[in-house]
Amino acid sequence: MKAVIAGMILLLVIALYGASCTTDSAAGSTYSQLEEQLRQLQAAHEARSAEVTSLETSLADTVRELSLKEQERLTMSGRIASLETENQRLTDLLSSSQGLNQQVEDRIEQLESELHELQAKLDLYHETGIFVYSGVKPPYLKDPGVHMSPENNPGSTNVDLDTLKAFILNDRTDSICYTHGQYTCGNFAEDLHNNAEAAGIRAAIVAIRFADGSVPHALNAFVTTAPGTLQTGYGVTMQVPQGIVFIDSTGATCDKPRPANNDGIAQLEIGQPYTVSPLVYDPLWRWLPLGTVSRIEIYW
């Protein structure tokens, strides 16, 4: 009996051991499968992590690029605004310039019209024997071999008749003795001219020619800024209009009695005798006739 029980126990042990071995074998196979899946998952995770890292890097690059683009956009927007402002400024300037150009063109047209009128008057003067020059030396001799050389003052101006008369009477050029071949009308005219310019009074030298072909004569011209009244040495009251006034300060010779003052106001007209009225009365004052005027040259 005991032998039977022992045998049964042995068979039971053997059966249990066999079942246990079967279970361990199955468990081992499952564990291996799980380990393989785990490795695959880890590999997939690493691949995903690498992909995520790459995407994050790409995203960061994209963000930086977008930031740069935004900066460029802001810069371009500022530049566009600046260009629009500059374009508006240039547009306004162009509009203003067009208006200014029109004004300049109108002024040029006006000046051209005035120039034509002046040229017509100058041509008329030339036709009537009157010639006006500016900045040109008179082509005449004041002494043998010595040309006239008047000196202009850039700051000189025209004055009124009273100021001119006061200067003429105060100037002593007329007191110099007239000496043939040494100090003649050209010297008187040049000295009075230079004295006036030095005093700030604009003056011109005038050369006149006569119809009979006799020696030309020199005197001076001034322009007054207002009309006035002039009492001549002959007791005649002259109404002197604003404009050109002719003064002759040619002195007399010293070999005979002479007036204390030799200044006179001249009347010049083409085709008429040359006449002079004294500015100061003196019984010794006499002006000898020089002839009929055929040509007048004025040198400013």
Contacts in CASP RR format, 6 or more apart in sequence:
PFRMAT RR
TARGET T0000
AUTHOR 0000-0000-0000
METHOD contacts of the structure
MODEL  1
MKAVIAGMILLLVIALYGASCTTDSAAGSTYSQLEEQLRQLQAAHEARSA
EVTSLETSLADTVRELSLKEQERLTMSGRIASLETENQRLTDLLSSSQGL
NQQVEDRIEQLESELHELQAKLDLYHETGIFVYSGVKPPYLKDPGVHMSP
ENNPGSTNVDLDTLKAFILNDRTDSICYTHGQYTCGNFAEDLHNNAEAAG
IRAAIVAIRFADGSVPHALNAFVTTAPGTLQTGYGVTMQVPQGIVFIDST
GATCDKPRPANNDGIAQLEIGQPYTVSPLVYDPLWRWLPLGTVSRIEIYW
122 132 0 8 1.000
125 131 0 8 1.000
125 132 0 8 1.000
128 270 0 8 1.000
129 270 0 8 1.000
129 294 0 8 1.000
129 295 0 8 1.000
129 296 0 8 1.000
130 270 0 8 1.000
130 295 0 8 1.000
130 296 0 8 1.000
130 298 0 8 1.000
131 295 0 8 1.000
131 296 0 8 1.000
131 297 0 8 1.000
131 298 0 8 1.000
132 297 0 8 1.000
132 298 0 8 1.000
132 300 0 8 1.000
133 297 0 8 1.000
133 298 0 8 1.000
133 299 0 8 1.000
133 300 0 8 1.000
134 300 0 8 1.000
135 152 0 8 1.000
135 299 0 8 1.000
135 300 0 8 1.000
136 299 0 8 1.000
137 147 0 8 1.000
137 148 0 8 1.000
137 149 0 8 1.000
137 150 0 8 1.000
137 299 0 8 1.000
138 147 0 8 1.000
138 148 0 8 1.000
138 150 0 8 1.000
138 205 0 8 1.000
138 207 0 8 1.000
138 218 0 8 1.000
138 297 0 8 1.000
138 299 0 8 1.000
139 147 0 8 1.000
140 147 0 8 1.000
140 148 0 8 1.000
140 186 0 8 1.000
140 207 0 8 1.000
140 216 0 8 1.000
140 218 0 8 1.000
141 147 0 8 1.000
141 148 0 8 1.000
142 148 0 8 1.000
142 184 0 8 1.000
142 186 0 8 1.000
142 187 0 8 1.000
142 190 0 8 1.000
142 218 0 8 1.000
143 181 0 8 1.000
143 182 0 8 1.000
143 183 0 8 1.000
143 187 0 8 1.000
144 181 0 8 1.000
148 186 0 8 1.000
148 189 0 8 1.000
148 190 0 8 1.000
148 205 0 8 1.000
148 218 0 8 1.000
149 190 0 8 1.000
150 190 0 8 1.000
150 193 0 8 1.000
150 194 0 8 1.000
150 197 0 8 1.000
150 205 0 8 1.000
150 299 0 8 1.000
151 193 0 8 1.000
151 194 0 8 1.000
151 197 0 8 1.000
151 198 0 8 1.000
152 197 0 8 1.000
152 300 0 8 1.000
153 197 0 8 1.000
153 198 0 8 1.000
153 200 0 8 1.000
155 200 0 8 1.000
156 196 0 8 1.000
156 197 0 8 1.000
156 200 0 8 1.000
156 201 0 8 1.000
156 202 0 8 1.000
156 203 0 8 1.000
157 200 0 8 1.000
157 201 0 8 1.000
157 202 0 8 1.000
158 201 0 8 1.000
158 202 0 8 1.000
158 222 0 8 1.000
158 223 0 8 1.000
158 224 0 8 1.000
158 225 0 8 1.000
159 167 0 8 1.000
159 201 0 8 1.000
159 202 0 8 1.000
159 222 0 8 1.000
159 224 0 8 1.000
159 225 0 8 1.000
160 224 0 8 1.000
160 225 0 8 1.000
160 226 0 8 1.000
160 228 0 8 1.000
161 224 0 8 1.000
161 226 0 8 1.000
161 227 0 8 1.000
161 228 0 8 1.000
161 229 0 8 1.000
161 230 0 8 1.000
161 240 0 8 1.000
161 245 0 8 1.000
162 228 0 8 1.000
163 201 0 8 1.000
164 201 0 8 1.000
164 222 0 8 1.000
164 224 0 8 1.000
164 245 0 8 1.000
164 247 0 8 1.000
165 230 0 8 1.000
165 279 0 8 1.000
167 196 0 8 1.000
167 199 0 8 1.000
167 201 0 8 1.000
168 192 0 8 1.000
168 247 0 8 1.000
168 249 0 8 1.000
168 263 0 8 1.000
168 264 0 8 1.000
168 279 0 8 1.000
169 261 0 8 1.000
169 263 0 8 1.000
169 279 0 8 1.000
169 280 0 8 1.000
171 192 0 8 1.000
171 195 0 8 1.000
171 196 0 8 1.000
171 249 0 8 1.000
171 263 0 8 1.000
173 188 0 8 1.000
173 191 0 8 1.000
173 192 0 8 1.000
173 195 0 8 1.000
173 249 0 8 1.000
174 188 0 8 1.000
174 192 0 8 1.000
174 249 0 8 1.000
174 250 0 8 1.000
174 251 0 8 1.000
174 261 0 8 1.000
174 262 0 8 1.000
174 263 0 8 1.000
175 251 0 8 1.000
175 261 0 8 1.000
175 262 0 8 1.000
176 183 0 8 1.000
176 187 0 8 1.000
176 188 0 8 1.000
176 191 0 8 1.000
176 251 0 8 1.000
177 183 0 8 1.000
177 251 0 8 1.000
177 252 0 8 1.000
177 253 0 8 1.000
177 254 0 8 1.000
178 184 0 8 1.000
178 185 0 8 1.000
178 188 0 8 1.000
178 250 0 8 1.000
178 251 0 8 1.000
178 252 0 8 1.000
178 253 0 8 1.000
178 254 0 8 1.000
179 253 0 8 1.000
179 254 0 8 1.000
184 250 0 8 1.000
185 217 0 8 1.000
185 218 0 8 1.000
185 219 0 8 1.000
185 250 0 8 1.000
186 205 0 8 1.000
186 218 0 8 1.000
188 218 0 8 1.000
188 249 0 8 1.000
188 250 0 8 1.000
188 251 0 8 1.000
189 205 0 8 1.000
189 206 0 8 1.000
189 218 0 8 1.000
189 219 0 8 1.000
189 220 0 8 1.000
189 249 0 8 1.000
189 250 0 8 1.000
190 205 0 8 1.000
190 218 0 8 1.000
192 203 0 8 1.000
192 220 0 8 1.000
192 247 0 8 1.000
192 249 0 8 1.000
193 203 0 8 1.000
193 204 0 8 1.000
193 205 0 8 1.000
193 220 0 8 1.000
196 202 0 8 1.000
196 203 0 8 1.000
196 220 0 8 1.000
196 222 0 8 1.000
197 203 0 8 1.000
201 222 0 8 1.000
202 222 0 8 1.000
202 223 0 8 1.000
202 300 0 8 1.000
203 220 0 8 1.000
203 221 0 8 1.000
203 222 0 8 1.000
204 220 0 8 1.000
204 221 0 8 1.000
204 222 0 8 1.000
204 298 0 8 1.000
204 299 0 8 1.000
204 300 0 8 1.000
205 218 0 8 1.000
205 219 0 8 1.000
205 220 0 8 1.000
205 221 0 8 1.000
205 298 0 8 1.000
205 299 0 8 1.000
206 218 0 8 1.000
206 219 0 8 1.000
206 220 0 8 1.000
206 221 0 8 1.000
206 246 0 8 1.000
206 268 0 8 1.000
206 296 0 8 1.000
206 297 0 8 1.000
206 298 0 8 1.000
206 299 0 8 1.000
207 216 0 8 1.000
207 217 0 8 1.000
207 218 0 8 1.000
207 296 0 8 1.000
207 297 0 8 1.000
207 299 0 8 1.000
208 216 0 8 1.000
208 217 0 8 1.000
208 218 0 8 1.000
208 219 0 8 1.000
208 268 0 8 1.000
208 274 0 8 1.000
208 293 0 8 1.000
208 295 0 8 1.000
208 296 0 8 1.000
208 297 0 8 1.000
209 216 0 8 1.000
209 293 0 8 1.000
209 294 0 8 1.000
209 295 0 8 1.000
209 297 0 8 1.000
210 216 0 8 1.000
210 217 0 8 1.000
210 274 0 8 1.000
210 290 0 8 1.000
210 291 0 8 1.000
210 292 0 8 1.000
210 293 0 8 1.000
210 294 0 8 1.000
211 271 0 8 1.000
211 291 0 8 1.000
211 292 0 8 1.000
211 293 0 8 1.000
211 294 0 8 1.000
212 291 0 8 1.000
212 292 0 8 1.000
213 294 0 8 1.000
214 290 0 8 1.000
214 291 0 8 1.000
217 250 0 8 1.000
217 274 0 8 1.000
217 290 0 8 1.000
218 250 0 8 1.000
219 246 0 8 1.000
219 247 0 8 1.000
219 248 0 8 1.000
219 249 0 8 1.000
219 250 0 8 1.000
219 266 0 8 1.000
220 246 0 8 1.000
220 247 0 8 1.000
220 248 0 8 1.000
220 249 0 8 1.000
221 244 0 8 1.000
221 245 0 8 1.000
221 246 0 8 1.000
221 247 0 8 1.000
221 298 0 8 1.000
222 244 0 8 1.000
222 245 0 8 1.000
222 247 0 8 1.000
223 243 0 8 1.000
223 244 0 8 1.000
223 245 0 8 1.000
224 240 0 8 1.000
224 242 0 8 1.000
224 243 0 8 1.000
224 244 0 8 1.000
224 245 0 8 1.000
225 242 0 8 1.000
226 242 0 8 1.000
227 239 0 8 1.000
227 240 0 8 1.000
227 241 0 8 1.000
227 242 0 8 1.000
228 239 0 8 1.000
228 240 0 8 1.000
228 241 0 8 1.000
228 242 0 8 1.000
229 237 0 8 1.000
229 238 0 8 1.000
229 239 0 8 1.000
229 240 0 8 1.000
230 237 0 8 1.000
230 238 0 8 1.000
230 240 0 8 1.000
230 265 0 8 1.000
230 279 0 8 1.000
231 237 0 8 1.000
231 238 0 8 1.000
232 238 0 8 1.000
232 264 0 8 1.000
232 265 0 8 1.000
232 277 0 8 1.000
232 278 0 8 1.000
232 279 0 8 1.000
232 281 0 8 1.000
233 277 0 8 1.000
233 278 0 8 1.000
233 279 0 8 1.000
233 280 0 8 1.000
233 281 0 8 1.000
233 282 0 8 1.000
233 285 0 8 1.000
234 277 0 8 1.000
234 278 0 8 1.000
234 281 0 8 1.000
235 281 0 8 1.000
236 277 0 8 1.000
238 265 0 8 1.000
238 277 0 8 1.000
240 265 0 8 1.000
245 265 0 8 1.000
246 265 0 8 1.000
246 266 0 8 1.000
246 267 0 8 1.000
246 268 0 8 1.000
247 263 0 8 1.000
247 264 0 8 1.000
247 265 0 8 1.000
247 266 0 8 1.000
248 263 0 8 1.000
248 264 0 8 1.000
248 265 0 8 1.000
248 266 0 8 1.000
248 276 0 8 1.000
249 262 0 8 1.000
249 263 0 8 1.000
249 264 0 8 1.000
250 262 0 8 1.000
251 258 0 8 1.000
251 262 0 8 1.000
252 258 0 8 1.000
252 259 0 8 1.000
252 262 0 8 1.000
257 284 0 8 1.000
258 284 0 8 1.000
259 278 0 8 1.000
259 280 0 8 1.000
259 282 0 8 1.000
259 284 0 8 1.000
259 285 0 8 1.000
260 280 0 8 1.000
260 282 0 8 1.000
261 278 0 8 1.000
261 279 0 8 1.000
261 280 0 8 1.000
261 282 0 8 1.000
261 285 0 8 1.000
262 278 0 8 1.000
262 285 0 8 1.000
263 278 0 8 1.000
263 279 0 8 1.000
263 280 0 8 1.000
264 276 0 8 1.000
264 277 0 8 1.000
264 278 0 8 1.000
264 279 0 8 1.000
265 276 0 8 1.000
265 277 0 8 1.000
265 279 0 8 1.000
266 274 0 8 1.000
266 275 0 8 1.000
266 276 0 8 1.000
266 277 0 8 1.000
267 274 0 8 1.000
267 275 0 8 1.000
267 276 0 8 1.000
267 277 0 8 1.000
268 274 0 8 1.000
268 293 0 8 1.000
268 296 0 8 1.000
269 293 0 8 1.000
270 293 0 8 1.000
270 294 0 8 1.000
270 295 0 8 1.000
270 296 0 8 1.000
271 292 0 8 1.000
271 293 0 8 1.000
271 294 0 8 1.000
272 292 0 8 1.000
272 293 0 8 1.000
273 289 0 8 1.000
273 290 0 8 1.000
273 291 0 8 1.000
273 292 0 8 1.000
273 293 0 8 1.000
274 289 0 8 1.000
274 290 0 8 1.000
274 291 0 8 1.000
274 292 0 8 1.000
274 293 0 8 1.000
275 287 0 8 1.000
275 289 0 8 1.000
276 287 0 8 1.000
278 285 0 8 1.000
278 287 0 8 1.000
END
